[in-house]
């Protein structure tokens, strides 16, 4: 029972954290647009996301006249990760996490890599649409790589530890 509840709580925490993360993407422009004392909150959120995203304004989605706290590709990854996290329990059981192969992760990264490589090579221009699509594809598959590892660790933590036979007690530290 503790094991089952632990996994559900862990999944809920992952979902809540992802929802909060995505909310911050939109909260930064909202606070900045609101002005007054809220501007500082917006600036703080922008500064936090700047550590992980270039935030080039021309590559960002805008709302209320201000860019999201992360570029279009990063925003697509985060919102798609949220969507993937929401659908995860309908596709994979929470109590028996099945790790997805690394090949799936590489496959999810491939469209993004091709988009960037072709843009750098001058073959095509990476557009907002291509950034959104490739980011969303990666973000949607990412929970199927990350959540099984996370939930597996939670299950392992809450599993009853094996008991040693009486004659072996006290020798485990030796």
MDAnalysis code that builds the backbone (N, CA, C; Angstrom):
import MDAnalysis as mda
import numpy as np

u = mda.Universe.empty(522, n_residues=174, atom_resindex=np.repeat(np.arange(174), 3), trajectory=True)
u.add_TopologyAttr("name", ["N", "CA", "C"] * 174)
u.add_TopologyAttr("resid", np.arange(1, 175))
u.add_TopologyAttr("resname", ["UNK", "UNK", "UNK", "UNK", "UNK", "UNK", "UNK", "UNK", "UNK", "UNK", "UNK", "UNK", "UNK", "UNK", "UNK", "UNK", "UNK", "UNK", "UNK", "UNK", "UNK", "UNK", "UNK", "UNK", "UNK", "UNK", "UNK", "UNK", "UNK", "UNK", "UNK", "UNK", "UNK", "UNK", "UNK", "UNK", "UNK", "UNK", "UNK", "UNK", "UNK", "UNK", "UNK", "UNK", "UNK", "UNK", "UNK", "UNK", "UNK", "UNK", "UNK", "UNK", "UNK", "UNK", "UNK", "UNK", "UNK", "UNK", "UNK", "UNK", "UNK", "UNK", "UNK", "UNK", "UNK", "UNK", "UNK", "UNK", "UNK", "UNK", "UNK", "UNK", "UNK", "UNK", "UNK", "UNK", "UNK", "UNK", "UNK", "UNK", "UNK", "UNK", "UNK", "UNK", "UNK", "UNK", "UNK", "UNK", "UNK", "UNK", "UNK", "UNK", "UNK", "UNK", "UNK", "UNK", "UNK", "UNK", "UNK", "UNK", "UNK", "UNK", "UNK", "UNK", "UNK", "UNK", "UNK", "UNK", "UNK", "UNK", "UNK", "UNK", "UNK", "UNK", "UNK", "UNK", "UNK", "UNK", "UNK", "UNK", "UNK", "UNK", "UNK", "UNK", "UNK", "UNK", "UNK", "UNK", "UNK", "UNK", "UNK", "UNK", "UNK", "UNK", "UNK", "UNK", "UNK", "UNK", "UNK", "UNK", "UNK", "UNK", "UNK", "UNK", "UNK", "UNK", "UNK", "UNK", "UNK", "UNK", "UNK", "UNK", "UNK", "UNK", "UNK", "UNK", "UNK", "UNK", "UNK", "UNK", "UNK", "UNK", "UNK", "UNK", "UNK", "UNK", "UNK", "UNK", "UNK", "UNK", "UNK", "UNK", "UNK", "UNK"])
u.atoms.positions = np.array([
    [0.827, -1.201, 0.000],
    [0.000, 0.000, 0.000],
    [0.870, 1.263, 0.000],
    [1.901, 1.271, 0.858],
    [2.810, 2.428, 0.901],
    [3.499, 2.575, -0.441],
    [3.888, 1.428, -1.020],
    [4.575, 1.453, -2.305],
    [3.673, 2.075, -3.379],
    [2.422, 1.654, -3.431],
    [1.475, 2.174, -4.428],
    [1.248, 3.667, -4.220],
    [1.007, 4.068, -2.974],
    [0.784, 5.480, -2.675],
    [2.023, 6.311, -2.971],
    [3.198, 5.769, -2.680],
    [4.441, 6.479, -2.961],
    [4.606, 6.778, -4.439],
    [4.269, 5.831, -5.281],
    [4.380, 6.024, -6.731],
    [3.359, 7.049, -7.207],
    [2.158, 6.987, -6.677],
    [1.125, 7.953, -7.068],
    [1.526, 9.363, -6.622],
    [2.046, 9.472, -5.419],
    [2.499, 10.776, -4.918],
    [3.665, 11.281, -5.762],
    [4.588, 10.387, -6.093],
    [5.749, 10.769, -6.913],
    [5.296, 11.228, -8.297],
    [4.353, 10.515, -8.891],
    [3.822, 10.930, -10.194],
    [3.141, 12.289, -10.062],
    [2.344, 12.463, -9.018],
    [1.665, 13.744, -8.795],
    [2.665, 14.882, -8.621],
    [3.771, 14.617, -7.922],
    [4.811, 15.636, -7.731],
    [5.460, 15.991, -9.070],
    [5.730, 14.986, -9.884],
    [6.316, 15.243, -11.210],
    [5.359, 16.055, -12.062],
    [4.095, 15.711, -12.021],
    [3.088, 16.436, -12.788],
    [2.949, 17.873, -12.286],
    [2.894, 18.051, -10.974],
    [2.771, 19.397, -10.398],
    [4.000, 20.245, -10.715],
    [5.166, 19.658, -10.607],
    [6.392, 20.386, -10.930],
    [6.441, 20.813, -12.386],
    [6.027, 19.929, -13.268],
    [6.005, 20.249, -14.697],
    [4.974, 21.329, -14.985],
    [3.818, 21.251, -14.347],
    [2.789, 22.273, -14.523],
    [3.283, 23.631, -14.029],
    [3.950, 23.643, -12.894],
    [4.512, 24.891, -12.353],
    [5.551, 25.463, -13.322],
    [6.421, 24.607, -13.835],
    [7.460, 25.023, -14.778],
    [6.831, 25.699, -16.003],
    [5.805, 25.049, -16.568],
    [5.138, 25.602, -17.753],
    [4.394, 26.895, -17.418],
    [3.833, 26.970, -16.237],
    [3.147, 28.189, -15.802],
    [4.117, 29.357, -15.745],
    [5.344, 29.093, -15.302],
    [6.349, 30.152, -15.204],
    [6.692, 30.733, -16.575],
    [6.619, 29.905, -17.624],
    [6.902, 30.388, -18.980],
    [5.966, 31.527, -19.363],
    [4.715, 31.405, -18.932],
    [3.692, 32.398, -19.259],
    [3.587, 33.459, -18.170],
    [3.977, 33.117, -16.957],
    [3.906, 34.069, -15.849],
    [4.869, 35.236, -16.050],
    [6.042, 34.972, -16.632],
    [7.022, 36.049, -16.839],
    [6.448, 37.176, -17.699],
    [5.896, 36.867, -18.879],
    [5.315, 37.968, -19.653],
    [4.087, 38.577, -18.974],
    [3.318, 37.757, -18.262],
    [2.144, 38.287, -17.572],
    [2.544, 39.306, -16.509],
    [3.511, 38.933, -15.667],
    [3.959, 39.850, -14.616],
    [4.572, 41.113, -15.209],
    [5.348, 40.952, -16.269],
    [5.974, 42.112, -16.906],
    [4.909, 43.030, -17.500],
    [3.898, 42.437, -18.129],
    [2.795, 43.208, -18.709],
    [1.996, 43.929, -17.620],
    [1.799, 43.261, -16.494],
    [1.024, 43.830, -15.397],
    [1.701, 45.068, -14.834],
    [3.044, 45.031, -14.776],
    [3.802, 46.196, -14.320],
    [3.790, 46.351, -12.815],
    [4.232, 47.505, -12.383],
    [4.282, 47.793, -10.946],
    [5.204, 46.843, -10.215],
    [4.744, 46.413, -9.043],
    [5.566, 45.523, -8.229],
    [5.762, 44.151, -8.884],
    [4.897, 43.799, -9.828],
    [4.969, 42.498, -10.487],
    [6.109, 42.405, -11.494],
    [6.588, 43.547, -11.960],
    [7.661, 43.553, -12.951],
    [8.893, 42.821, -12.428],
    [9.214, 43.005, -11.178],
    [10.361, 42.318, -10.569],
    [10.217, 40.801, -10.610],
    [8.990, 40.331, -10.399],
    [8.740, 38.886, -10.478],
    [9.010, 38.392, -11.890],
    [8.508, 39.142, -12.870],
    [8.739, 38.770, -14.271],
    [10.213, 38.736, -14.604],
    [10.941, 39.757, -14.170],
    [12.383, 39.817, -14.431],
    [13.117, 38.649, -13.773],
    [12.685, 38.277, -12.584],
    [13.309, 37.157, -11.877],
    [13.096, 35.849, -12.640],
    [11.889, 35.648, -13.137],
    [11.593, 34.432, -13.905],
    [12.409, 34.423, -15.195],
    [12.432, 35.562, -15.905],
    [13.239, 35.634, -17.129],
    [14.704, 35.308, -16.829],
    [15.232, 35.860, -15.744],
    [16.634, 35.625, -15.380],
    [16.883, 34.140, -15.082],
    [15.948, 33.506, -14.413],
    [16.090, 32.080, -14.113],
    [16.118, 31.230, -15.369],
    [15.215, 31.504, -16.297],
    [15.163, 30.729, -17.535],
    [16.329, 31.069, -18.461],
    [16.893, 32.255, -18.299],
    [18.021, 32.640, -19.153],
    [19.231, 31.731, -18.923],
    [19.283, 31.114, -17.765],
    [20.388, 30.196, -17.463],
    [20.326, 28.933, -18.317],
    [19.145, 28.606, -18.855],
    [19.004, 27.368, -19.638],
    [18.508, 27.590, -21.062],
    [18.202, 28.834, -21.424],
    [17.673, 29.131, -22.758],
    [18.219, 30.471, -23.234],
    [18.513, 30.554, -24.520],
    [19.066, 31.800, -25.063],
    [18.069, 32.954, -25.041],
    [16.780, 32.661, -25.071],
    [15.712, 33.661, -25.020],
    [15.818, 34.720, -26.134],
    [16.263, 34.329, -27.305],
    [16.298, 35.271, -28.424],
    [14.855, 35.652, -28.743],
    [14.563, 36.938, -28.663],
    [13.177, 37.398, -28.779],
    [12.533, 36.986, -30.100],
    [13.294, 37.036, -31.186],
    [12.762, 36.662, -32.497],
    [12.460, 35.182, -32.634],
    [12.966, 34.389, -31.716],
    [12.728, 32.943, -31.737],
    [11.775, 32.521, -30.625],
    [11.085, 33.478, -30.041],
    [10.200, 33.187, -28.910],
    [8.748, 33.477, -29.251],
    [7.871, 32.760, -28.595],
    [6.444, 33.049, -28.685],
    [6.174, 34.256, -27.796],
    [5.178, 35.041, -28.149],
    [4.849, 36.246, -27.383],
    [3.401, 36.211, -26.914],
    [3.187, 36.812, -25.773],
    [1.842, 36.987, -25.231],
    [1.857, 38.297, -24.439],
    [0.800, 39.048, -24.516],
    [0.711, 40.364, -23.867],
    [1.850, 41.295, -24.320],
    [2.373, 41.050, -25.512],
    [3.439, 41.893, -26.047],
    [4.828, 41.556, -25.538],
    [4.960, 40.483, -24.777],
    [6.256, 40.079, -24.223],
    [6.539, 38.623, -24.582],
    [7.828, 38.263, -24.714],
    [8.161, 36.867, -25.038],
    [7.960, 35.940, -23.845],
    [7.686, 34.670, -24.150],
    [7.671, 33.654, -23.101],
    [9.046, 33.664, -22.435],
    [9.160, 33.040, -21.295],
    [10.425, 33.001, -20.566],
    [11.460, 32.106, -21.252],
    [11.046, 31.309, -22.230],
    [11.961, 30.463, -22.993],
    [11.586, 30.565, -24.470],
    [12.517, 30.236, -25.342],
    [12.281, 30.314, -26.786],
    [11.181, 29.334, -27.209],
    [10.790, 29.423, -28.461],
    [9.699, 28.581, -28.969],
    [10.026, 27.094, -28.849],
    [11.257, 26.697, -29.223],
    [11.607, 25.275, -29.157],
    [11.593, 24.777, -27.715],
    [12.205, 25.520, -26.808],
    [12.211, 25.114, -25.391],
    [10.790, 25.091, -24.830],
    [9.995, 26.105, -25.159],
    [8.599, 26.139, -24.697],
    [7.837, 24.927, -25.204],
    [8.056, 24.565, -26.470],
    [7.385, 23.387, -27.035],
    [7.814, 22.120, -26.302],
    [9.108, 22.016, -25.991],
    [9.593, 20.854, -25.246],
    [8.884, 20.773, -23.893],
    [8.825, 21.895, -23.178],
    [8.251, 21.892, -21.831],
    [6.747, 21.605, -21.838],
    [6.009, 22.252, -22.746],
    [4.564, 22.015, -22.784],
    [4.238, 20.608, -23.282],
    [5.037, 20.088, -24.220],
    [4.825, 18.721, -24.687],
    [5.206, 17.713, -23.601],
    [6.236, 18.046, -22.810],
    [6.589, 17.191, -21.674],
    [5.406, 17.114, -20.707],
    [4.752, 18.244, -20.483],
    [3.562, 18.265, -19.633],
    [2.475, 17.366, -20.222],
    [2.240, 17.484, -21.523],
    [1.230, 16.647, -22.183],
    [1.600, 15.169, -22.069],
    [2.865, 14.844, -22.308],
    [3.314, 13.457, -22.193],
    [3.182, 12.928, -20.776],
    [3.451, 13.772, -19.808],
    [3.317, 13.384, -18.401],
    [1.847, 13.135, -18.059],
    [0.957, 13.954, -18.619],
    [-0.475, 13.763, -18.381],
    [-0.983, 12.438, -18.952],
    [-0.528, 12.070, -20.139],
    [-1.033, 10.842, -20.777],
    [-0.276, 9.592, -20.342],
    [0.874, 9.763, -19.728],
    [1.722, 8.627, -19.344],
    [0.961, 7.509, -18.624],
    [0.192, 7.810, -17.559],
    [-0.464, 6.700, -16.838],
    [-1.539, 5.979, -17.652],
    [-1.991, 6.576, -18.742],
    [-2.979, 5.913, -19.590],
    [-2.309, 4.972, -20.586],
    [-0.990, 5.134, -20.751],
    [-0.251, 4.320, -21.707],
    [0.640, 3.305, -21.002],
    [1.237, 3.721, -19.898],
    [2.149, 2.863, -19.147],
    [1.694, 2.806, -17.690],
    [1.778, 1.632, -17.075],
    [1.379, 1.533, -15.663],
    [2.382, 2.231, -14.749],
    [1.879, 2.943, -13.772],
    [2.745, 3.642, -12.825],
    [3.484, 2.670, -11.907],
    [2.818, 1.591, -11.509],
    [3.403, 0.677, -10.523],
    [4.439, -0.274, -11.102],
    [4.457, -0.433, -12.405],
    [5.466, -1.285, -13.042],
    [6.104, -0.500, -14.186],
    [6.958, 0.457, -13.840],
    [7.552, 1.305, -14.871],
    [8.385, 0.505, -15.871],
    [8.149, 0.772, -17.129],
    [8.888, 0.111, -18.209],
    [9.810, 1.142, -18.846],
    [11.089, 0.922, -18.694],
    [12.054, 1.859, -19.245],
    [12.046, 1.774, -20.758],
    [11.993, 2.931, -21.392],
    [12.042, 3.016, -22.842],
    [13.504, 2.962, -23.263],
    [13.740, 2.410, -24.418],
    [15.122, 2.273, -24.875],
    [15.747, 3.640, -25.166],
    [17.054, 3.672, -25.090],
    [17.782, 4.895, -25.424],
    [17.581, 5.250, -26.883],
    [17.324, 4.243, -27.682],
    [17.066, 4.455, -29.102],
    [15.860, 5.380, -29.294],
    [14.848, 5.239, -28.437],
    [13.667, 6.102, -28.513],
    [14.052, 7.548, -28.244],
    [14.913, 7.761, -27.260],
    [15.374, 9.112, -26.951],
    [16.138, 9.694, -28.137],
    [17.007, 8.905, -28.729],
    [17.759, 9.379, -29.894],
    [16.832, 9.668, -31.067],
    [15.830, 8.822, -31.241],
    [14.847, 9.041, -32.306],
    [14.080, 10.339, -32.076],
    [13.768, 10.624, -30.818],
    [13.042, 11.850, -30.479],
    [13.904, 13.083, -30.722],
    [15.218, 12.939, -30.529],
    [16.146, 14.055, -30.741],
    [16.456, 14.285, -32.222],
    [16.309, 13.255, -33.031],
    [16.705, 13.324, -34.437],
    [16.078, 14.477, -35.223],
    [14.749, 14.668, -35.189],
    [14.173, 15.787, -35.959],
    [14.731, 17.154, -35.542],
    [14.948, 17.331, -34.242],
    [15.505, 18.587, -33.753],
    [16.927, 18.767, -34.280],
    [17.704, 17.700, -34.210],
    [19.078, 17.748, -34.704],
    [19.152, 18.039, -36.185],
    [18.259, 17.415, -36.944],
    [18.226, 17.648, -38.396],
    [17.829, 19.091, -38.684],
    [16.842, 19.605, -37.975],
    [16.395, 20.988, -38.171],
    [17.541, 21.966, -37.916],
    [18.250, 21.762, -36.827],
    [19.367, 22.647, -36.480],
    [20.506, 22.489, -37.491],
    [20.859, 21.244, -37.821],
    [21.974, 20.991, -38.750],
    [21.700, 21.593, -40.128],
    [20.477, 21.427, -40.629],
    [20.139, 21.981, -41.945],
    [20.153, 23.504, -41.925],
    [19.739, 24.086, -40.813],
    [19.761, 25.544, -40.688],
    [21.203, 26.059, -40.640],
    [22.047, 25.391, -39.868],
    [23.455, 25.795, -39.761],
    [24.162, 25.636, -41.111],
    [23.817, 24.571, -41.853],
    [24.420, 24.318, -43.157],
    [23.877, 25.244, -44.240],
    [22.826, 25.996, -43.911],
    [22.242, 26.921, -44.881],
    [21.303, 26.264, -45.875],
    [20.904, 25.025, -45.617],
    [20.015, 24.298, -46.514],
    [18.576, 24.798, -46.383],
    [18.165, 25.108, -45.176],
    [16.819, 25.658, -44.958],
    [16.845, 26.545, -43.723],
    [15.866, 27.412, -43.628],
    [15.740, 28.274, -42.455],
    [14.907, 27.555, -41.410],
    [15.428, 27.482, -40.208],
    [14.673, 26.931, -39.096],
    [13.634, 27.980, -38.709],
    [12.364, 27.624, -38.827],
    [11.285, 28.572, -38.554],
    [10.673, 28.304, -37.187],
    [9.824, 29.203, -36.769],
    [9.120, 28.998, -35.505],
    [8.323, 27.704, -35.555],
    [7.694, 27.437, -36.690],
    [6.889, 26.210, -36.826],
    [7.783, 24.970, -36.709],
    [8.926, 24.967, -37.397],
    [9.811, 23.788, -37.316],
    [10.357, 23.630, -35.897],
    [10.626, 24.731, -35.233],
    [11.110, 24.656, -33.843],
    [10.022, 24.108, -32.920],
    [8.790, 24.558, -33.129],
    [7.678, 24.071, -32.305],
    [7.431, 22.579, -32.533],
    [7.430, 22.161, -33.791],
    [7.146, 20.754, -34.103],
    [8.240, 19.841, -33.578],
    [9.504, 20.184, -33.865],
    [10.595, 19.307, -33.425],
    [10.738, 19.316, -31.901],
    [10.530, 20.467, -31.283],
    [10.580, 20.537, -29.824],
    [9.454, 19.734, -29.189],
    [8.258, 19.854, -29.750],
    [7.107, 19.129, -29.206],
    [7.279, 17.620, -29.357],
    [7.820, 17.187, -30.470],
    [8.053, 15.752, -30.694],
    [8.985, 15.200, -29.620],
    [10.072, 15.912, -29.373],
    [11.023, 15.493, -28.342],
    [10.378, 15.532, -26.962],
    [9.715, 16.648, -26.648],
    [9.106, 16.811, -25.328],
    [8.033, 15.787, -25.029],
    [7.276, 15.382, -26.047],
    [6.205, 14.412, -25.853],
    [6.751, 13.024, -25.522],
    [7.882, 12.672, -26.117],
    [8.469, 11.352, -25.861],
    [9.334, 11.313, -24.598],
    [9.839, 12.445, -24.190],
    [10.763, 12.503, -23.055],
    [10.204, 11.913, -21.745],
    [8.936, 12.147, -21.390],
    [8.434, 11.539, -20.145],
    [8.498, 10.016, -20.156],
    [8.465, 9.406, -21.337],
    [8.501, 7.950, -21.426],
    [9.914, 7.411, -21.216],
    [10.874, 8.314, -21.162],
    [12.249, 7.958, -20.827],
    [12.531, 8.326, -19.371],
    [12.079, 9.504, -18.959],
    [12.403, 10.034, -17.630],
    [11.527, 9.427, -16.525],
    [10.236, 9.380, -16.724],
    [9.330, 8.922, -15.658],
    [9.567, 7.478, -15.216],
    [9.830, 6.528, -16.132],
    [10.085, 5.169, -15.635],
    [11.298, 5.086, -14.704],
    [12.326, 5.856, -14.998],
    [13.511, 5.853, -14.139],
    [13.159, 6.452, -12.776],
    [12.484, 7.579, -12.804],
    [12.072, 8.270, -11.572],
    [11.129, 7.387, -10.739],
    [10.097, 6.837, -11.377],
    [9.125, 6.012, -10.659],
    [9.764, 4.707, -10.178],
    [10.678, 4.169, -10.969],
    [11.398, 2.957, -10.553],
    [12.213, 3.217, -9.300],
    [12.838, 4.385, -9.232],
    [13.618, 4.737, -8.034],
    [12.701, 4.875, -6.821],
    [11.525, 5.453, -7.026],
    [10.558, 5.587, -5.925],
    [10.098, 4.209, -5.467],
    [9.799, 3.337, -6.415],
    [9.372, 1.979, -6.060],
    [10.467, 1.249, -5.281],
    [11.690, 1.410, -5.733],
    [12.809, 0.749, -5.048],
    [12.958, 1.289, -3.626],
    [12.775, 2.584, -3.473],
    [12.888, 3.204, -2.150],
    [11.816, 2.678, -1.189],
    [10.606, 2.484, -1.702],
    [9.502, 2.072, -0.842],
    [9.337, 0.553, -0.753],
    [10.164, -0.216, -1.493],
    [10.027, -1.669, -1.385],
    [10.610, -2.128, -0.070],
    [9.992, -3.151, 0.467],
    [10.529, -3.677, 1.716],
    [11.940, -4.219, 1.467],
    [12.851, -3.909, 2.367],
    [14.215, -4.401, 2.185],
    [14.256, -5.881, 2.534],
    [15.093, -6.598, 1.812],
    [15.157, -8.041, 2.096],
    [15.726, -8.279, 3.497],
    [15.166, -9.245, 4.148],
    [15.646, -9.544, 5.503],
    [16.725, -10.608, 5.412],
    [17.742, -10.432, 6.215],
    [18.832, -11.398, 6.259],
    [18.456, -12.539, 7.196],
    [18.922, -13.727, 6.860],
    [18.699, -14.837, 7.806],
    [19.353, -14.500, 9.141],
    [18.811, -15.054, 10.209],
    [19.275, -14.747, 11.565],
    [20.782, -14.932, 11.713],
    [21.336, -15.978, 11.137],
    [22.761, -16.255, 11.319],
    [23.652, -15.252, 10.581],
    [23.084, -14.440, 9.643],
    [23.870, -13.475, 8.896],
    [23.759, -12.063, 9.450],
    [22.873, -11.855, 10.399],
    [22.702, -10.516, 10.974],
    [23.981, -10.117, 11.691],
    [24.388, -8.888, 11.496],
    [25.591, -8.404, 12.143],
    [26.826, -8.599, 11.284],
    [26.760, -9.427, 10.238],
    [27.903, -9.632, 9.354],
    [27.825, -8.781, 8.112],
    [26.710, -8.099, 7.911],
    [26.541, -7.295, 6.697],
    [27.512, -6.121, 6.663],
    [27.899, -5.628, 7.827],
    [28.819, -4.483, 7.872],
    [30.262, -4.903, 7.726],
    [30.527, -6.180, 7.881],
    [31.911, -6.661, 7.875],
    [32.544, -6.618, 6.527],
])
